[in-house]
Every structure is written in structure tokens, then in C-alpha cells.
């Protein structure tokens, strides 16, 4: 990396997002490099899903147990292998590359390269942050009606290196990307092991308490065989005053940054016991706020529905708020009869025995893979100690898991720093700020992971389907 240098000569180009480019590179209008595909009427083709880590793939390969809606499939757009898809999440993860033929939401813009030899370079260019900044200039509408104005985009320009140089760029970035993904995979595996250790400690505390000498009593709950004799086994409905659920308003794909705006929570606002107030979408001006679903500090939230079943039932508590937010219909709020038990319940809802009940609830009927029915949540079993002991357990578990959590945070920071480096390097290479031709020649030959049949390595901890795909193919359960 230290041997990489800029090109010897540059030219000024009509590329405000990229600046100057190497003097020998072409600069072409997008319409000469990409053409829009707008074909419909293929209802028998497989449904596709746009993902940030695996590109555009078959929906059945993402989550096999989600019910697929069969209505109006003839209105979906055709996608062919090697096409590019601009999805509702393009401004976070780039334009997605299609590895399969199928159909996808009509809200997406489908582009096909005029020259198939440009596929590799374009795939990297379309993931670069500078290009994404250009893409945002051609967006029209909000949320479900958000589209790319292709007439405007087609007139914008793209840098086009010579084909042999594109090959070198692709080879270099593929090599670096592979190394980084393998590093991240190892770090993510470390995080998994640490989380397993943390889970074991939590499970011990929420099912056995502080003392190994507790007298245990058998229970009639399948998820809990024995609990301390001084504890009570009860269903959630007996310890909550009420369970609130929000709404599903039309919202914008941005945060509620200004003081006068409001946001609605996204399904990913709670994960692994942590609440993130940045996971929301801005509500349009003039939206009438129902005070009964306003999010407050101290709220205990549960994910009702999510693009991935692994995240359904995730729980977190609102420790602080930087935005004015309301609940979405994909989020439950638990109002306990005894608020002193809130932290203990949060701990219990991050245990294995709770997770077992969630998995049983979302697999209990066809079509519920991405939904946690309210009736099932109310019927879940919890082992509840006396309030004084519950407070002691929470304090002890916090101390016992703090070092583990600290290591997890440090490891995630390492991943974040490497991702920042990768993104900066990617941007510099595809826009010609660094010359990688000689470096690419010195690289060893490596088989691509896709060619060997292996799965590509994900950068993210979790991944959901984009909003449009999820809404088209996920069946919503009737709630009590």
C-alpha cells in the first residue's frame, strides 16, 4: 500500500464528485455506459432481494421461510444477470449488482452496461462514496415513491479507464477486499465467541440467581426446567400493565435532524439488548403526533417484525434520546406493573430461554417467520426473583459482563476503522487518485470466492431486506 502513488498527469473533468481524473481516462455520459431496463410482465420469474452485502440475489436464498405475495407480480421489473439495481438503500451501500435473473420492485431503477467488459469496474465504482454523493442529486419523491430520475442521471458523467486498466483496478480491489473480509470474518467470529460467553453468564443469573446453593423447584414451562424455590414463574401478561404498538406512516429516508421534526422508529432500533435512536426515519412536516406512542427515556422496546427472523424479538431499553421519536408498528413497548423489574426483564429478554420462546412463536404458523404475534409475546414465561434480588442480579451481571462487552466494543472499533480505510482506498482507486497498475501485477493468483462456490463474507453484523422488497414479499401477521 505504501508504494501506491498518484498518476503522473491529470485532466479536469465534468465530475464535481470525483474531481480531476487521469489524463488518459475517458469521461463519458452515463447514457453511453448504461442503459435503463424497464421490462415487466414476467410473473413466473423468481423474486429477487436487494442486499448490501451480497448484491441482488434470489429472495429464497435470503430467508427461505418468508411467505411471498403472489399478487401483481406481472408489475415487477425484470432483472438480468450482470444488471445493476438502484434500490431504496443505494445511498448507504451503493448500487447493487445482480447475480441472478428474476423480478424486483417497480420502485427500483434497473441499469445494464452497454459493454459487458465494464462490469467489474462499474461494480466497484458504484460502491464508492463519491459516486453515491452524485447519485443523491438525482432522487425524486420520498420513501415508497422514491425513484431515480434517470433522465437526469443519464446526462451525468462517469470516468472510464482503459479496459486493461479496469482489469488491474478490479484485480487490486478484489484482492484487498478479500483480505479485509477475511480479517473481519475472524474478528466477527471472536465477537460471536465473546457473546456466547456473555450469554452463558446471563443465563446463569436469570435462571439460578446469585447463589449456587439455591433450593430449586421444577416448573411446568418447557423452556425452564428448574428455578429457585423463592422465585415465581409467570407469563409476561401478568407482569405488564400494557403493551403499546406504534403506526406505519409514510416517512422520509433521512433522520429527524432539525429541532422541529419527528421520526418514527425502524425495526432495527433494538439489537442485542441495545437501543439506537439513530435507527429511525423522518416524519413529514405536519404529521399529527399521537402522544400515546411517543418514545420516552426508560422505555423497554421489543422488535415485533424485521427483515431477518434472527432479529425478531430483539429487546433494548431507551437510556437516552437525541431525537423526538414515535413507535412504529414493528415495535412493541412494555409498560411493566413493577418498573423496578425493568432492568431484570431486559436481562432475561437477552437470555437463551427467552430466545427459545421467540423462535417457537415465529415458527408456529405458516407466514410468521418475520413477525412476533402479540398473543405469543403475552404468553411467554419468565422466572421472576424478589425485587431486591433482581436488583442484585442486574448489578452483578453488569460487572461480570463489562469486560466482555469492553472487548466486543474494541473489536467492533477495529472493524470500523478497517472499513473506513477500505472505503477511502476504494474511492481513491476508482476515481484515479492512486495508480494500482504495478501493484496489481505483483499480486498472487487467487480464485474468487463466488467461482469456488463459497459464500461471500458479509461486512455487517446483520442485514435486512430493503424496505421495498420486504414490504412486497413479507406476510404480516394479524395482531391481537
C-alpha positions as CSV (number, residue, x, y, z in Angstrom):
1,X,0.0,0.0,0.0
2,X,2.8,2.4,0.8
3,X,4.1,2.2,-2.7
4,X,0.9,3.5,-4.3
5,X,1.3,6.9,-6.0
6,X,-0.9,9.3,-8.0
7,X,-0.9,9.2,-11.7
8,X,1.7,11.4,-13.4
9,X,-0.8,13.6,-15.2
10,X,-4.5,14.6,-14.7
11,X,-7.2,16.3,-16.6
12,X,-10.1,18.5,-15.4
13,X,-13.4,16.7,-16.0
14,X,-17.1,17.5,-15.6
15,X,-17.1,15.4,-12.4
16,X,-17.7,17.5,-9.3
17,X,-18.0,14.4,-7.2
18,X,-14.6,12.9,-8.4
19,X,-12.5,16.0,-9.2
20,X,-9.8,15.6,-11.8
21,X,-9.1,12.1,-13.3
22,X,-6.0,10.6,-15.0
23,X,-5.3,12.3,-18.3
24,X,-5.6,9.1,-20.4
25,X,-9.0,8.1,-18.9
26,X,-12.2,8.8,-20.8
27,X,-15.1,10.7,-19.3
28,X,-18.5,9.6,-20.8
29,X,-22.1,10.4,-20.3
30,X,-23.9,7.7,-18.2
31,X,-26.3,7.0,-21.1
32,X,-23.4,5.8,-23.2
33,X,-22.2,3.4,-20.5
34,X,-25.5,2.3,-19.0
35,X,-29.0,1.8,-20.4
36,X,-32.2,1.6,-18.4
37,X,-34.1,-1.7,-18.4
38,X,-37.8,-1.3,-17.8
39,X,-39.3,-4.6,-18.7
40,X,-42.4,-6.0,-16.9
41,X,-44.7,-8.9,-17.4
42,X,-42.6,-11.8,-16.1
43,X,-44.6,-13.2,-13.1
44,X,-43.0,-16.6,-13.3
45,X,-39.5,-15.4,-12.7
46,X,-38.1,-15.8,-9.2
47,X,-38.5,-12.9,-6.8
48,X,-35.2,-11.1,-6.1
49,X,-34.0,-9.2,-3.0
50,X,-31.6,-6.3,-2.9
51,X,-29.0,-6.7,-0.2
52,X,-26.0,-4.6,0.7
53,X,-23.5,-7.4,1.3
54,X,-24.5,-9.9,-1.4
55,X,-25.9,-7.7,-4.2
56,X,-29.2,-8.7,-5.8
57,X,-29.9,-12.3,-5.0
58,X,-32.9,-14.7,-5.0
59,X,-35.3,-13.9,-2.2
60,X,-35.5,-17.6,-1.4
61,X,-31.7,-17.6,-0.8
62,X,-32.0,-14.8,1.8
63,X,-34.7,-16.2,4.0
64,X,-36.5,-19.4,2.9
65,X,-39.4,-19.2,5.3
66,X,-41.0,-15.9,4.3
67,X,-44.3,-16.0,2.6
68,X,-44.1,-14.5,-0.9
69,X,-47.0,-12.4,-2.1
70,X,-48.3,-13.6,-5.5
71,X,-50.5,-10.5,-6.3
72,X,-49.4,-8.2,-9.2
73,X,-46.1,-10.0,-9.8
74,X,-46.5,-9.0,-13.5
75,X,-45.9,-5.4,-12.4
76,X,-42.5,-6.1,-11.1
77,X,-39.4,-5.3,-13.2
78,X,-37.2,-7.8,-14.9
79,X,-33.6,-8.0,-13.7
80,X,-31.0,-10.0,-15.8
81,X,-27.6,-11.3,-14.7
82,X,-25.0,-8.5,-14.6
83,X,-27.6,-5.8,-14.3
84,X,-27.3,-3.1,-11.7
85,X,-30.2,-2.2,-9.4
86,X,-30.6,1.1,-7.6
87,X,-32.6,0.3,-4.5
88,X,-34.0,2.3,-1.7
89,X,-30.8,1.7,0.3
90,X,-28.4,2.7,-2.5
91,X,-27.4,5.8,-0.7
92,X,-26.0,3.7,2.1
93,X,-24.4,0.7,0.3
94,X,-24.1,1.6,-3.3
95,X,-25.8,0.3,-6.5
96,X,-26.4,-3.4,-6.2
97,X,-25.0,-6.0,-8.7
98,X,-27.4,-8.7,-9.9
99,X,-26.0,-12.3,-9.9
100,X,-29.4,-13.9,-10.8
101,X,-32.2,-13.3,-13.2
102,X,-35.6,-12.5,-11.7
103,X,-38.1,-9.8,-10.8
104,X,-38.0,-6.9,-8.3
105,X,-40.0,-3.9,-7.1
106,X,-41.0,-1.4,-9.8
107,X,-39.7,1.3,-7.5
108,X,-36.2,0.3,-8.4
109,X,-34.1,1.6,-11.4
110,X,-32.5,-1.3,-13.4
111,X,-29.4,-0.5,-15.4
112,X,-27.5,-2.7,-17.9
113,X,-23.9,-1.9,-19.1
114,X,-23.6,-1.3,-22.8
115,X,-20.2,-3.0,-22.7
116,X,-20.0,-6.2,-20.7
117,X,-16.3,-5.7,-20.1
118,X,-17.1,-2.7,-17.9
119,X,-19.0,-4.9,-15.3
120,X,-16.2,-5.3,-12.8
121,X,-15.0,-1.7,-12.7
122,X,-18.6,-0.4,-12.6
123,X,-19.4,-2.7,-9.7
124,X,-16.6,-1.1,-7.7
125,X,-17.3,2.4,-8.8
126,X,-21.0,2.1,-7.8
127,X,-20.0,1.2,-4.2
128,X,-17.7,4.3,-3.8
129,X,-18.8,7.1,-1.6
130,X,-18.0,9.9,-4.1
131,X,-20.3,8.3,-6.7
132,X,-23.1,7.9,-4.1
133,X,-23.0,11.6,-3.5
134,X,-23.6,12.2,-7.2
135,X,-26.5,9.7,-7.1
136,X,-28.4,11.6,-4.4
137,X,-28.7,14.5,-6.8
138,X,-31.0,12.5,-9.0
139,X,-33.5,11.3,-6.4
140,X,-37.2,12.2,-6.6
141,X,-40.0,11.5,-4.2
142,X,-39.9,10.1,-0.6
143,X,-40.0,6.6,0.8
144,X,-42.2,4.2,-1.3
145,X,-42.5,6.7,-4.2
146,X,-38.7,7.5,-4.2
147,X,-37.1,6.9,-7.5
148,X,-34.1,7.9,-9.5
149,X,-34.6,10.5,-12.2
150,X,-32.8,8.5,-15.0
151,X,-33.2,11.3,-17.5
152,X,-31.0,13.5,-15.2
153,X,-28.7,10.6,-14.2
154,X,-28.1,9.6,-17.8
155,X,-26.7,13.1,-18.6
156,X,-24.2,12.9,-15.7
157,X,-20.7,11.7,-16.5
158,X,-18.6,8.7,-15.4
159,X,-14.8,8.1,-15.5
160,X,-14.0,5.2,-17.8
161,X,-10.4,3.9,-17.6
162,X,-8.9,1.8,-20.5
163,X,-10.1,-1.8,-20.4
164,X,-6.7,-3.2,-19.3
165,X,-6.5,-0.7,-16.5
166,X,-10.0,-1.6,-15.4
167,X,-8.8,-5.2,-15.2
168,X,-5.9,-4.1,-12.9
169,X,-8.2,-2.0,-10.7
170,X,-10.7,-4.8,-10.3
171,X,-7.9,-7.3,-9.5
172,X,-6.3,-5.0,-6.9
173,X,-9.6,-4.1,-5.2
174,X,-10.8,-7.7,-5.3
175,X,-7.5,-8.7,-3.5
176,X,-7.7,-6.0,-0.9
177,X,-11.4,-6.6,-0.3
178,X,-10.8,-10.4,0.1
179,X,-8.1,-9.7,2.7
180,X,-10.3,-7.3,4.6
181,X,-13.3,-9.5,4.6
182,X,-11.3,-12.4,5.9
183,X,-10.0,-10.2,8.7
184,X,-13.5,-9.1,9.5
185,X,-14.8,-12.6,9.5
186,X,-12.1,-13.6,12.1
187,X,-13.0,-10.6,14.2
188,X,-16.7,-11.3,13.9
189,X,-16.1,-14.9,15.0
190,X,-14.3,-13.6,18.1
191,X,-17.3,-11.4,18.8
192,X,-19.6,-14.4,18.5
193,X,-17.5,-16.4,21.0
194,X,-17.5,-13.5,23.4
195,X,-21.2,-13.1,23.1
196,X,-21.7,-16.8,23.8
197,X,-19.6,-16.4,27.0
198,X,-21.8,-13.4,27.9
199,X,-24.9,-15.3,27.2
200,X,-23.8,-18.2,29.5
201,X,-23.3,-15.7,32.3
202,X,-26.6,-14.1,31.7
203,X,-28.4,-17.4,31.6
204,X,-26.9,-18.5,34.9
205,X,-28.0,-15.3,36.6
206,X,-31.6,-15.1,35.3
207,X,-32.4,-18.8,35.9
208,X,-30.3,-19.6,39.0
209,X,-29.7,-16.2,40.7
210,X,-26.6,-15.3,42.8
211,X,-26.3,-18.4,44.9
212,X,-25.4,-21.9,43.7
213,X,-26.9,-23.2,46.9
214,X,-30.5,-22.1,46.0
215,X,-33.1,-24.8,46.5
216,X,-34.6,-25.4,43.1
217,X,-38.2,-26.2,42.1
218,X,-39.4,-27.9,38.9
219,X,-41.6,-25.8,36.6
220,X,-44.3,-26.6,34.1
221,X,-42.6,-24.5,31.4
222,X,-40.8,-26.3,28.6
223,X,-38.2,-23.5,28.3
224,X,-37.3,-23.6,32.1
225,X,-36.9,-26.9,33.9
226,X,-35.9,-25.6,37.3
227,X,-35.8,-22.2,39.1
228,X,-35.0,-21.1,42.6
229,X,-37.8,-22.0,45.0
230,X,-38.2,-18.4,46.2
231,X,-38.8,-17.2,42.6
232,X,-42.1,-17.1,40.8
233,X,-42.8,-18.4,37.3
234,X,-45.2,-16.2,35.4
235,X,-46.3,-15.3,32.0
236,X,-45.5,-11.8,30.6
237,X,-49.1,-10.8,30.6
238,X,-49.1,-11.0,34.4
239,X,-46.3,-8.5,34.9
240,X,-47.1,-5.9,32.3
241,X,-49.7,-3.2,32.7
242,X,-50.0,-2.8,28.9
243,X,-48.1,-3.3,25.6
244,X,-48.1,-0.4,23.2
245,X,-47.6,-0.7,19.4
246,X,-47.0,2.1,17.0
247,X,-48.0,3.1,13.5
248,X,-46.7,2.7,10.0
249,X,-46.7,6.2,8.5
250,X,-45.2,7.4,5.3
251,X,-41.7,8.6,6.2
252,X,-38.6,10.0,4.5
253,X,-35.3,8.2,4.1
254,X,-33.4,10.6,6.4
255,X,-33.1,11.3,10.1
256,X,-35.1,13.9,12.0
257,X,-32.1,16.2,12.4
258,X,-33.8,19.6,12.9
259,X,-35.3,20.6,16.2
260,X,-38.9,20.8,14.9
261,X,-39.0,17.4,13.2
262,X,-40.1,14.0,14.4
263,X,-39.0,10.5,13.4
264,X,-40.6,7.0,13.5
265,X,-38.5,4.1,14.7
266,X,-37.2,1.5,12.3
267,X,-37.4,-2.3,13.0
268,X,-33.6,-2.3,13.7
269,X,-33.8,0.2,16.6
270,X,-33.1,-2.6,19.2
271,X,-30.4,-5.3,18.7
272,X,-28.5,-7.4,21.2
273,X,-30.0,-5.5,24.2
274,X,-29.0,-2.1,22.8
275,X,-31.4,0.7,21.7
276,X,-30.2,3.0,18.9
277,X,-32.1,6.2,18.4
278,X,-30.4,6.8,15.0
279,X,-32.5,3.9,13.6
280,X,-35.5,6.0,12.5
281,X,-37.0,7.8,9.6
282,X,-38.1,11.4,9.5
283,X,-41.8,12.1,9.5
284,X,-43.2,14.6,7.1
285,X,-43.9,18.1,8.3
286,X,-47.4,18.4,9.7
287,X,-47.7,14.8,10.7
288,X,-50.1,14.6,13.7
289,X,-48.2,13.1,16.7
290,X,-50.2,10.7,18.9
291,X,-48.8,11.3,22.5
292,X,-49.6,7.7,23.4
293,X,-46.9,6.4,21.2
294,X,-44.1,8.9,21.8
295,X,-40.8,7.2,22.8
296,X,-39.5,8.2,26.3
297,X,-36.4,7.6,28.2
298,X,-36.7,4.4,30.2
299,X,-39.0,2.6,27.6
300,X,-38.5,-1.1,27.2
301,X,-38.8,-1.9,23.5
302,X,-39.2,-5.2,21.6
303,X,-38.8,-5.8,17.9
304,X,-42.1,-7.2,16.5
305,X,-41.1,-7.6,12.9
306,X,-37.9,-7.5,11.0
307,X,-36.4,-8.4,7.6
308,X,-34.4,-11.2,9.3
309,X,-36.1,-13.6,11.8
310,X,-32.9,-13.6,13.8
311,X,-33.7,-10.0,14.9
312,X,-37.4,-10.6,15.7
313,X,-37.9,-10.3,19.4
314,X,-34.7,-8.3,20.0
315,X,-35.0,-6.1,23.1
316,X,-33.5,-2.8,24.3
317,X,-34.1,-0.1,26.8
318,X,-34.1,3.6,25.9
319,X,-31.2,5.1,28.0
320,X,-31.2,8.5,26.3
321,X,-32.7,10.3,23.3
322,X,-31.3,12.8,20.8
323,X,-34.4,12.9,18.6
324,X,-38.1,13.2,19.0
325,X,-39.5,9.8,18.1
326,X,-42.7,7.7,17.9
327,X,-43.2,3.9,17.9
328,X,-43.6,2.1,14.6
329,X,-46.0,-0.8,14.1
330,X,-42.9,-3.0,14.1
331,X,-42.0,-2.2,17.7
332,X,-43.7,-3.1,21.0
333,X,-43.3,-1.1,24.2
334,X,-43.7,-2.9,27.5
335,X,-45.2,-1.0,30.4
336,X,-44.5,-3.1,33.5
337,X,-46.6,-3.1,36.6
338,X,-43.4,-3.0,38.7
339,X,-40.9,-0.7,37.0
340,X,-38.2,-1.8,39.4
341,X,-38.1,-5.0,37.4
342,X,-37.4,-3.3,34.1
343,X,-33.6,-4.0,34.0
344,X,-34.0,-7.6,35.1
345,X,-36.7,-8.2,32.4
346,X,-34.3,-6.7,29.9
347,X,-31.6,-9.1,31.1
348,X,-34.0,-12.0,30.9
349,X,-35.1,-11.0,27.4
350,X,-31.5,-11.4,26.3
351,X,-31.3,-14.9,27.6
352,X,-31.4,-18.2,25.8
353,X,-34.7,-19.3,27.3
354,X,-36.4,-16.2,26.1
355,X,-34.9,-16.6,22.6
356,X,-36.2,-20.2,22.5
357,X,-39.7,-19.0,23.1
358,X,-39.4,-16.3,20.4
359,X,-38.2,-18.9,17.8
360,X,-41.1,-21.2,18.7
361,X,-43.5,-18.3,18.3
362,X,-42.3,-17.1,14.9
363,X,-42.2,-20.7,13.5
364,X,-45.6,-21.8,15.0
365,X,-47.6,-21.0,11.9
366,X,-47.0,-20.5,8.2
367,X,-46.0,-17.0,7.3
368,X,-44.9,-15.8,10.7
369,X,-41.2,-16.1,10.1
370,X,-40.7,-12.3,10.3
371,X,-43.4,-11.5,12.9
372,X,-43.8,-12.0,16.6
373,X,-47.6,-12.1,17.4
374,X,-48.6,-10.1,20.4
375,X,-50.5,-13.0,21.8
376,X,-47.4,-15.1,21.8
377,X,-45.4,-12.4,23.5
378,X,-48.0,-12.1,26.2
379,X,-47.9,-15.9,26.8
380,X,-44.1,-16.1,27.3
381,X,-42.7,-17.5,30.6
382,X,-40.4,-15.5,32.9
383,X,-38.7,-16.5,36.1
384,X,-39.0,-13.5,38.5
385,X,-37.0,-13.2,41.7
386,X,-37.9,-10.9,44.6
387,X,-37.3,-7.3,43.7
388,X,-34.2,-6.9,46.0
389,X,-32.6,-10.0,44.5
390,X,-33.5,-8.8,41.0
391,X,-31.5,-5.6,41.6
392,X,-28.6,-7.5,42.9
393,X,-28.6,-9.9,39.9
394,X,-28.6,-6.9,37.5
395,X,-25.7,-5.2,39.3
396,X,-23.7,-8.4,39.4
397,X,-24.3,-9.4,35.8
398,X,-23.3,-5.9,34.7
399,X,-19.9,-6.3,36.5
400,X,-19.4,-9.8,35.2
401,X,-20.1,-8.9,31.6
402,X,-18.5,-5.5,31.5
403,X,-15.0,-6.8,30.5
404,X,-16.5,-9.0,27.8
405,X,-18.6,-6.1,26.5
406,X,-15.5,-3.9,26.5
407,X,-13.6,-6.4,24.4
408,X,-16.6,-6.7,22.0
409,X,-16.7,-2.9,21.6
410,X,-12.9,-2.7,21.0
411,X,-13.2,-5.4,18.4
412,X,-16.0,-3.7,16.6
413,X,-14.0,-0.4,16.6
414,X,-11.2,-2.3,14.8
415,X,-13.6,-3.5,12.2
416,X,-15.0,0.1,11.8
417,X,-11.5,1.5,11.4
418,X,-10.6,-1.0,8.7
419,X,-13.9,-0.4,6.9
420,X,-13.1,3.4,6.9
421,X,-9.7,2.6,5.4
422,X,-11.3,0.3,2.8
423,X,-13.9,2.9,1.8
424,X,-11.2,5.6,1.4
425,X,-9.0,3.3,-0.6
426,X,-11.9,2.2,-2.9
427,X,-12.8,5.9,-3.6
428,X,-9.2,6.8,-4.4
429,X,-8.7,3.9,-6.7
430,X,-11.9,4.1,-8.8
431,X,-11.5,7.8,-9.3
432,X,-7.9,7.6,-10.3
433,X,-6.3,9.3,-7.3
434,X,-4.0,6.2,-6.8
435,X,-2.3,4.2,-9.6
436,X,-2.6,0.5,-8.8
437,X,-1.4,-1.0,-12.1
438,X,2.1,-2.1,-10.9
439,X,0.7,-3.3,-7.5
440,X,-1.9,-5.4,-9.3
441,X,0.8,-7.1,-11.4
442,X,2.6,-8.3,-8.3
443,X,-0.5,-9.9,-6.7
444,X,-0.7,-13.7,-6.4
445,X,-3.4,-15.5,-8.3
446,X,-6.4,-16.2,-6.1
447,X,-9.7,-17.8,-7.0
448,X,-12.8,-15.7,-6.5
449,X,-15.0,-16.9,-3.7
450,X,-18.0,-16.9,-5.9
451,X,-16.2,-19.0,-8.5
452,X,-15.3,-21.6,-5.9
453,X,-18.9,-21.8,-4.8
454,X,-18.2,-20.3,-1.4
455,X,-20.4,-17.6,0.2
456,X,-19.2,-14.0,0.1
457,X,-18.3,-12.7,3.5
458,X,-20.6,-10.1,5.0
459,X,-19.3,-6.8,6.3
460,X,-22.3,-6.2,8.5
461,X,-23.4,-7.9,11.7
462,X,-26.9,-8.2,10.4
463,X,-28.7,-7.5,7.3
464,X,-32.3,-6.8,6.4
465,X,-34.0,-6.7,3.1
466,X,-34.5,-3.2,1.9
467,X,-37.9,-1.7,2.8
468,X,-39.5,-2.1,-0.6
469,X,-38.6,-5.8,-1.1
470,X,-39.6,-6.6,2.5
471,X,-43.0,-5.0,2.1
472,X,-43.6,-6.8,-1.2
473,X,-42.8,-10.3,0.0
474,X,-43.3,-10.5,3.7
475,X,-46.7,-11.6,5.1
476,X,-47.8,-9.6,8.1
477,X,-49.4,-11.5,10.9
478,X,-52.8,-10.3,12.4
479,X,-52.1,-8.8,15.8
480,X,-54.4,-9.2,18.8
